[in-house]
Amino acid sequence: MTLSETQYQCTAGETFDSVALEVYGDEKYACELMAANPLFCTVPMFVGGELLELPVVDIPDEDEAEDDPEEAVTPDEAPWKE
């Protein structure tokens, strides 16, 4: 899924992490939000009313995000156990 660029109006108490979770479904996209909004990078918590630019982010589908169980390493196969 790809989200198109748009704006997001923050509410009081939100952070880049919480906006990323709300908009993209995962806090890991906070870095992309910060890169798109450099004027707010020093703001630890929004006071409310700030307009953030939402960058286009490629979000993998749930099927793509899941690991292949056949390729997973079990605890008995871990390299440090050799």
C-alpha positions as CSV (number, residue, x, y, z in Angstrom):
1,M,0.0,0.0,0.0
2,T,1.3,3.5,-0.8
3,L,-0.2,6.6,0.9
4,S,-0.1,9.8,-1.1
5,E,1.4,13.0,0.3
6,T,-1.0,15.0,2.3
7,Q,-1.1,17.0,5.5
8,Y,-1.9,16.0,9.1
9,Q,-3.1,18.4,11.8
10,C,-1.6,17.5,15.2
11,T,-3.5,17.5,18.5
12,A,-1.9,18.5,21.8
13,G,0.4,15.8,23.2
14,E,1.1,14.0,20.0
15,T,4.7,13.1,19.0
16,F,6.3,12.0,15.7
17,D,6.0,8.4,16.9
18,S,2.3,8.7,17.7
19,V,1.5,10.4,14.4
20,A,3.4,7.7,12.5
21,L,1.5,5.0,14.4
22,E,-1.9,6.8,13.7
23,V,-1.2,7.5,10.0
24,Y,1.0,4.7,8.8
25,G,0.2,2.0,11.4
26,D,3.8,1.8,12.8
27,E,6.1,4.1,14.7
28,K,9.0,3.1,12.5
29,Y,7.9,5.7,10.0
30,A,8.6,8.6,12.4
31,C,12.0,9.2,10.7
32,E,10.3,9.7,7.4
33,L,7.9,12.2,9.1
34,M,10.8,14.1,10.7
35,A,12.6,14.2,7.4
36,A,9.5,15.7,5.7
37,N,9.1,18.3,8.5
38,P,12.5,19.6,9.5
39,L,11.1,22.7,11.2
40,F,9.5,20.5,13.8
41,C,12.4,18.1,14.5
42,T,13.3,19.8,17.8
43,V,9.7,19.6,19.1
44,P,9.4,16.7,21.5
45,M,5.6,17.0,21.8
46,F,3.2,19.0,19.7
47,V,1.0,21.7,21.3
48,G,-1.8,21.1,18.8
49,G,-2.6,22.7,15.5
50,E,0.7,22.0,13.8
51,L,0.4,20.9,10.1
52,L,2.7,18.1,9.2
53,E,3.5,17.1,5.6
54,L,2.9,13.4,5.2
55,P,5.5,11.9,2.9
56,V,4.7,9.1,0.5
57,V,5.7,5.9,2.3
58,D,5.6,2.4,0.8
59,I,3.9,0.2,3.4
60,P,4.2,-3.6,2.8
61,D,1.0,-5.6,2.7
62,E,0.5,-7.9,5.6
63,D,1.3,-10.9,3.4
64,E,4.7,-9.3,2.4
65,A,5.5,-8.3,6.0
66,E,5.2,-11.8,7.4
67,D,8.3,-13.9,7.5
68,D,8.3,-17.2,5.7
69,P,8.0,-19.8,8.6
70,E,10.2,-22.2,6.6
71,E,13.1,-19.7,6.6
72,A,12.8,-18.9,10.3
73,V,15.7,-20.0,12.6
74,T,14.5,-22.0,15.5
75,P,16.3,-21.7,18.9
76,D,18.0,-25.1,18.2
77,E,19.4,-23.9,14.9
78,A,20.7,-20.6,16.1
79,P,24.4,-20.1,14.9
80,W,25.6,-19.3,18.4
81,K,24.5,-22.8,19.6
82,E,27.0,-24.6,17.2
